[in-house]
Amino acid sequence: MATLTIKNIPEPLVKRLKQQAAAQHRSLNFQVISYLEQMTLSVPVDADTLLARARALRQIPKGRKLTDRLLNELKVVGRL
């Protein structure tokens, strides 16, 4: 395995990493490796596609205008 040295890490960041590692019952080294793996495996987001999807979701349903009153009624029905 390779060795990687990271310099000039801000102390507040080191403190947070140590706290998160302790919460996961991991060493600091393993916690940092886990984060690096997560970040390098994540899929980039296409901003245009995400924005188009958000705009489509925001469209007012045909035949019904969403008002505060209707929204409150729907909330009550959803809680039954």
Number of C-alpha atoms within 10 A of each C-alpha: 3 3 4 6 4 5 6 5 8 8 9 9 10 12 11 11 18 18 14 16 18 13 9 10 11 15 14 16 11 12 18 16 12 13 11 11 11 11 10 9 8 8 8 7 8 8 9 9 10 11 11 11 11 11 10 10 10 9 8 10 9 6 6 8 10 10 9 9 9 12 12 11 11 11 11 10 9 8 6 5
